[in-house]
Amino acid sequence: MGNTINRYVRKTTAQARSDMLFLYKEKIFNLWLGSWRWKGITPDQREYIMRKLWKDGTVAAFPVINPKDTFLGAPLGEDGLIGFAPYSVQAFNMYNAPSRINLINERGVPYIPTKPLTVNQDAVIGYAQHSRTSVERVINPTVERIVDVEMTIRTNLIAAKSPYLYAFTPDSDIQGSEFISALLDDVPVLGVSVQQSDALRAAPSPSSYIIDRLYSYKVALENEIHTFLGIDNIGMVEKKEHLLDDEIDSNQSIVNDFSDSIGDCLKEFAEAVKDVLGFDISVEAANSPAAAMKEEQKEGGEQDGNANADDLHSQRG
């Protein structure tokens, strides 16, 4: 059967895995950035807060020193201007909460205080979670599992492309070429001698189709991350009509609990900024609570039903 051609031009497995990991981290990171809406700060400040909470799990707020009339696109108010920065802890109180901090001046700007600041007096600390852990650290293990599943899907896609292997004896090369040509030409019947039949061996690909189950598992893992971020995920694996009302209520309750957990931390931070530093900022979830959405759908359905009943009654009248 001629010379064997060996070639492999696809990207390496390591590169494919790296690309997939980058894709999912960016995808989930962007979901996080858009999941909460801040008021009273600039878009740059909002982005900075959310990025720091994602990476570090915490950020400090403080009054900017020596601000200009317009500073980084934010107008200077009567009480000055609020700034945000990472920090290092210098002292803790008896409850293991930071009591004194030093701000970290990442860009060497002249607007960040260099002296130690007293927490809840000179500065305010905010957290993404009550555990004071970064969002990225919590979701990374699940992202790694998602990438593992994607790489398994990739392997199965390659295996699904494996053709049948036909083996011929050295003495049957000509007949082997004729056999392959007839096969590719869609010849319905091919006659061979008994000797040639004994010399022919076929080995089909042993791979089984499991990509659909792998995909469902991958979506389930994504749902775990969405739940942690407080994002509704009903219908991503199954359609809503395939789920019982109790299942929907249970899922929505868990989603709302996670959303409230993060939201409480962010709102406590915003309230402390207002009470301690005098800057009026606020934060709210970008998406409505899942349970509220369901109730609105029910109310809408009831209103439609009542309207139809009224129409039917008027027609009968």
N, C-alpha and C positions, 0 to 999 in steps of 0.2 A: 504493500500500500504506500509507496512513496515515502518521502522524508516527513518527520514529525515537526510541526512548527510550534515553538514555544514562545509565547509573548504574554506580557502582563502589563497593561498600560493604565489600569485603574489606579486611583490614589491609594496610598498605603493605608493599612488598617489604623495605624496610629494617627494619621492625618484625618481620616474619616471620623474617628472618635473625637479628636480635638475639635473639628468643625461642628459636630453634633452637640458637644458640650457647650460650645460658645453659643450656638443657636438657642438652646433651651435656657441658658442663664440670661441671655438678652431678652428672650420672650417673657420670662417670669419677672425679670427686673423691671421691664416696661409696664407690666401689669401692676406691680407695686407702686411705681411712680404715679400712675394714673388713678390709684384707688382712693386717694384722699385729696380733698380740696382745701386749700388754706386761703384765708382772707386777712388783709392787713399787712401783707408782706409782698415783696416783688417776686416775679417768676424765678429769678436767679436764686433768691433766698429759699423759695419753696423747693427748688431742685436740690439745693445744697442740703437742706434739712433731710429730705427723703433719701438722698444718697448716703449721708452719714448714718442715718438710722439703719439703712440696709447693710452697710459695711461694718459699722462699729456698734450699732445698737443704741447709741446715745449721742447727744450733742448739747453744747452749752449756749445759752443766750445771755447777752450782756449789752450795755450801752456802749456804742462806738465812741471812742475818744477822738477829739480834734476833727469832727466831721466837717465836710464842706457843705455849702448850701444845697447842692445836689450830689448825692453820693451813690455811685453805682446804679444810677437810674431811679433812686428813691429820694423823694423830697424830704428835706429836713423839717421835722415837726418841732413843736414847742418843747418837748421833752428830749429832743435830740433824735438819735437814730439807733435802732436795734441792730445788733450783729450776731452772727452765729459762728462757732468754732469748736474744734475738738479740744480736749483738755486732758490733763494728767491730774490724778488725785494726790493731794498733799496730806490730808488728814481725814479721818472718819469719825462719826459720832458713835454713841453706844449701840446704835441699831445697824451698824455697818453701812450707813449711808454716807456719801462724801460730804464733808463739811467745809473743806477748803480745797480750791483747785487752782492750777495754773493753766491759762489758755495756751494752746499750741498755735503759733503763728506760721502756718504752712507756707505762705508766700512772702513773708517778710514785710508786710504792709505796716504803716505807722498808725493804724487805727485800732489795734488790739492791745489792751492793757498788758503790761509785762509783770506787774506785781501780783501776788497771790490774791484771789478773790474769795470772799465768804459766800457760800451757797445760801440762796434764799435771802440774800441781802445785797450783794454786789452782782450776782449772777444767778441764773436758774438752769437746772439740768433737766433734760427731757430724755425719755426712753421709748423705744419701740415696743417693748414688752415688759411685763411685770418681772420676768426673770432676768431682765437687763442683758439679754443676749441679742446678738445681731440677727436680723432676719435672714441674712445670707447663710449663716452657720446652721440655722435650723433646717432650711430647705435643701442645702447642698447634698446630704445623703440621698434624698429622694430624687434629686436631679441626676445623680450618678446612676441610680437604678433605672431611671428612664432611659439614659444613654445606653446602659447595658441591654435593655430590651430593644432599643433601636438598632444596636449593632447585631443583635440576634436576628432581627427582621432582615437586616442587610445580608447576613450570612445565608438565611433561608431564601432570599430572593436570588442570590447567586446560585445556590443549590438547585433552585427550581429551573434554572437555565441549563443544567447539566443534560447533555444529549445522551441518547443511547450509544453504547460502545459496542462495536462489532469487531470481532477478532477472526483473522484468517490465517491459515498456515502459509508458509513461504511459497509453497507450490501453487497456491490459489490466488495469487495477486491479481491476475487478469480477471478471473471470475469475481473477485472481490470488488474490483473497480466497476465491473458491469452491474453488480448487485447494488452498489451505492448509487450509480447513475439511474438505475431503474427505480430505486426508492425515491430519489429526488424528482423523478419524472412522473410520479404518481401512478406507476404501472400497477394495476390491481392484482395481477397474478404473475408470479415469477417461478419458473421451473428450474430446478437444479438436480444434479445427480445425487445418489445416496452418499457417495464419497464426499461431495462438496457440502452436503447437508451436515455430515459429521464434523467437517472442518470449520463450520460456522458457529460462532458463539456470540450471544448478545447479552449485554449487562446494562439493564435500565438503571436510572438514578434511584437510589434508595430513599431519597428525602420525601417526607410527608408534608402536606400543606397545613401549617399551624400559624400562618401569618395573621389570620383573623383573630385567633385567641391571643397572640402576642400584642396585637394592636389594642384589643380590649383591656388587657392588663396595663399597657402604657397609658391609656386614657384614665384608668382607675388611679394610677400614680399621679397623673396631672391633677385629678380631682382632689387628691389629698393636699396638694400644694394650694389649690384654689380655696379649699376649705380653711386651711391655716390663714390665708390672706383675707378671709371673710368674703370671698367671691362666690356667688351662686353657681353651682355646677350641675343642677338637675338637667337631665336630657342629654348630657355629653356621652353617656354610654347607652342609655335606653331613652326612648321617648317618654314624656311625662305620663301619657295615658297607659303605659305599661307598668306604672308604679302605683301602689296602693296609697290612699290619702295619708295613712299613718307613716308610710315610708317617706313621703314627701315632707310631712310635718317634722319628722325626726331629722332629716337631712338639713332642712331649713333652720331648725333650732340650733343645730351644731354650727352651721355657717354663721348664724347671727351671734352665737356665743363667742366665736373667734373674732368676728368683726368688732364686737363690743369690747373684747379684751384689749385689742390694739387701740381702738378708738378711745377707751378710757385713759390710756397712757398719753396719747396725743393731746386729748382735751385737758388733762391735768397739767401738761406742759404749757399749753396756751393760756390757761387760767392763771398759772403761776407767773407767767411773763406779764400778764395784765396787772395782777395784784402786787407783785414785787417790783417790777421795773416800770410799770405804767404804760406799756405799749399794748394797744388793743388789737390782738390777733385772735383768730378762731379757726377751727378745723372741723370738717364734716366728711362723712363717707360719700364717695362719688356715686355709689350705687345705692338704691333703696334696699331696705332689709327684705330678704327673700320672703318671709312670712307676710309682710305688708303687701308685697306684690301679689301673693296668692289671694289674700283677702280682697284686694282690689279687683282681681279677676273674678272672684266669686260674686262680689257686689255688682260688677258689670254684667255678669251672666244673669243675676236675679233681676236687674233692671231691664235687660233685654227680654227676659221671660215675662215680666209684668207688662211690658209694652206690647208684646205679641198677644197676650191675653186680652188686653184692652182693645186691640184692633179686632180680634175675633168677636168680642162682645158687641162692638159697634156694628160689625158686619151683620151679626145675627139680629141686632135691633133694627 
